[in-house]
Every structure is written in C-alpha cells, then in structure tokens.
C-alpha cells in the first residue's frame, strides 16, 4: 500500500513538472510570435512587452529545475522515469534559451526604432521566424506524443533553417558592402536572423530529447551545416 502511494506520488509530481514545461513552451511560442510581429510592424511597445515577459520564462525554468532535482533526491526512479526527469530538465533549458532569443530580437527591434529597412529583409525574417516557430511547436508536440519519427523530421528541418539563415546573411552582407549606410541596421538584422537560427537549433535539441526518452540514446549530434559563411558572426546576449 505504501509502495503504491509512493509510486502514485512520484507520477503526480512528474506529471506536474511536465505540465509546467508545456506551459513554458506555450509562453515561449507566444514570445517568438510577438517578437517577430513587433519586428515586422516596428511595434516598440510590443517588443518591450516581450523583453519584460522573459522573466516569467526564466522563473518557470528555475521552478522546473528545482522540482526535478527534488524529485531525483527524494525518489529512486527507474531507468524510464529517470530519462523523463532528465529530458524535461534539458527541454526546459532549451526553452529558456529560446525565450532569451525572443527577448534579444525584441531588444534589436527597439534599437532599430526609426531606422530604415534593407530591401525585403523584414519579410524574409518573418518567413524564417515562422519556419522555426513551427519547429518549436512540432518538437513539443513530438515530445508529448513520444513521436520519434516526427522528432527525426524536425532534426532534418534544421538543415533548411540553416540554409535560410545563410541565404539571408549573404544578402545582408551584400547590401552592407554596397552601401555603408546599411551597416548599422544590417548588423541589427543579421543578429536577429542569427537569434532565429539558434531557436531552430534548440527546437532540434528538444526533438533529440524525445528520441532519448523513447530509445535511451541521443541521435548523432554531428549534423552537417549547409554553409559556413557566417561562422565567425556569432552573438552572445542576455
């Protein structure tokens, strides 16, 4: 009877943690959507709301990590349950970083207020953002349904996200080289594109956790990139 109570309590705690992860995922999806909308419409107020809202995502990440650590300390989970706990901690970290990138995009939008646009760049960024937003949404869906086939497809889609980014990067670089007046806004737009591309990487990381959860093994992480043009153009923002 006592064992059943312990198992039941463990299951409830684990379900609660996973529910918090899904709540966090929903907030991150909204933040990414709003950040892209603010960029496209030059809505500084919306961008500021995205920037401020990142604290909620950070707080949920801390809650998940704390609850998961407590669960590991108080219980002796089986191999399958242990993988579940470890996977939700990893997914929480991926989502927290996606939230940071949404915040960074919002900060760049605020910084570009009043600046001009490089031909077609905002439209291209909008398409790229929709593509990676769908990766995040589908990766969470794959996790919920333990769908390794769908998870594998998301990993493959990351190559397309990289290709979209590299094409956009080369276009921005060309415009900056042709007219020095494009350099300031071009750099902002490049870092926006890089942040979006990194969201795709983290969506891939979530998909990999689904495969780990189901099979007990992580897929080969040696995924080729479509292009190395912008390898040196990296950004670290918090």
Secondary structure, DSSP 8 states (H G I E B T S, - for coil): -HHHHHHHHHHHHHHHHHHHHHHHHHHHHHHHHHHHHHHHHT-HHHHHHHHHHHHHHHHHHHHHHHHHHHHHHH----HHHHHHHHHHHHHHHHHHHHHHHHHHHHHHHHHTTT----TTHHHHHHHHHHHHHHHHHHHHHHHHTT-HHHHHHHHHHHHHHHHHHHHHHHHHHHHHHH-GGGHHHHHHHHHHHHHHHHHHHHHHHHHHHHHHHHHSS--------S--TTTT------
